[in-house]
């Protein structure tokens, strides 16, 4: 049982890390362009009203 208590979290960590790397390979790189959204200072105040 102690062996399972050690190996299961290590195995799950490896799966999560592997899925993260797999996701990076599948998704296209983010393009930096002029159309990025940049909120101005009054944006939050207008939304709150």
VOBA-1610 file (N, C-alpha, C; in pm, whole numbers, padded with zeros to 5 digits, always signed):
BEGIN
Unk+00082-00120+00000Unk+00000+00000+00000Unk+00086+00125+00000Unk+00198+00120+00070Unk+00286+00236+00072Unk+00346+00262-00067Unk+00369+00155-00139Unk+00422+00169-00275Unk+00320+00240-00363Unk+00194+00205-00351Unk+00090+00272-00427Unk+00077+00418-00387Unk+00093+00447-00259Unk+00083+00585-00211Unk+00194+00672-00269Unk+00304+00611-00307Unk+00415+00686-00367Unk+00400+00692-00518Unk+00365+00581-00580Unk+00365+00575-00726Unk+00245+00643-00791Unk+00130+00640-00728Unk+00011+00701-00790Unk+00027+00852-00807Unk+00068+00929-00705Unk+00087+01073-00729Unk+00196+01103-00831Unk+00303+01025-00831Unk+00411+01046-00928Unk+00359+01016-01069Unk+00282+00911-01083Unk+00224+00876-01213Unk+00128+00985-01260Unk+00043+01035-01172Unk-00051+01140-01209Unk+00021+01269-01246Unk+00128+01301-01177Unk+00207+01419-01211Unk+00267+01404-01351Unk+00317+01287-01381Unk+00372+01262-01514Unk+00267+01274-01622Unk+00146+01227-01595Unk+00037+01237-01693Unk+00000+01383-01715Unk-00011+01461-01609Unk-00047+01602-01622Unk+00060+01678-01700Unk+00186+01652-01670Unk+00294+01720-01742Unk+00297+01678-01889Unk+00273+01551-01915Unk+00273+01504-02054Unk+00157+01566-02132Unk+00041+01578-02070Unk-00073+01640-02138Unk-00049+01788-02163Unk+00021+01854-02073Unk+00053+01995-02095Unk+00146+02013-02213Unk+00245+01927-02226Unk+00335+01935-02341Unk+00261+01901-02470Unk+00169+01805-02464Unk+00092+01765-02581Unk+00002+01881-02626Unk-00054+01953-02530Unk-00139+02068-02563Unk-00058+02178-02630Unk+00064+02201-02584Unk+00149+02303-02646Unk+00182+02267-02791Unk+00195+02138-02820Unk+00224+02097-02957Unk+00102+02112-03048Unk-00018+02093-02992Unk-00139+02099-03073Unk-00183+02242-03104Unk-00170+02331-03005Unk-00220+02467-03023Unk-00124+02548-03108Unk-00176+02631-03196Unk-00087+02718-03275Unk-00029+02827-03186Unk+00089+02877-03220Unk+00148+02984-03138Unk+00064+03110-03147Unk+00059+03183-03037Unk-00018+03307-03033Unk+00055+03413-03115Unk-00020+03477-03203Unk+00039+03581-03287Unk+00027+03716-03216Unk+00135+03788-03216Unk+00133+03921-03158Unk+00099+04020-03268Unk-00013+04086-03254Unk-00055+04180-03356Unk-00105+04309-03294Unk-00152+04397-03380Unk-00202+04525-03333Unk-00347+04515-03285Unk-00411+04403-03305Unk-00551+04389-03268Unk-00571+04334-03127Unk-00469+04338-03043Unk-00483+04291-02906Unk-00567+04389-02826Unk-00647+04337-02736Unk-00737+04420-02656Unk-00661+04479-02538Unk-00662+04609-02527Unk-00601+04677-02413Unk-00706+04769-02352Unk-00760+04732-02237Unk-00863+04815-02176Unk-00805+04947-02126Unk-00884+05050-02131Unk-00838+05179-02079Unk-00880+05192-01934Unk-00837+05298-01868Unk-00853+05312-01723Unk-01000+05313-01681Unk-01088+05372-01759Unk-01227+05384-01720Unk-01313+05264-01755Unk-01255+05161-01810Unk-01333+05047-01856Unk-01403+04976-01741Unk-01334+04953-01632Unk-01394+04883-01518Unk-01503+04963-01451Unk-01486+05095-01442Unk-01588+05178-01379Unk-01716+05179-01463Unk-01704+05179-01593Unk-01822+05180-01678Unk-01896+05047-01668Unk-01822+04938-01655Unk-01886+04807-01644Unk-01958+04792-01510Unk-01907+04858-01405Unk-01965+04843-01272Unk-02100+04912-01262Unk-02126+05011-01347Unk-02252+05086-01336Unk-02364+05017-01402
//
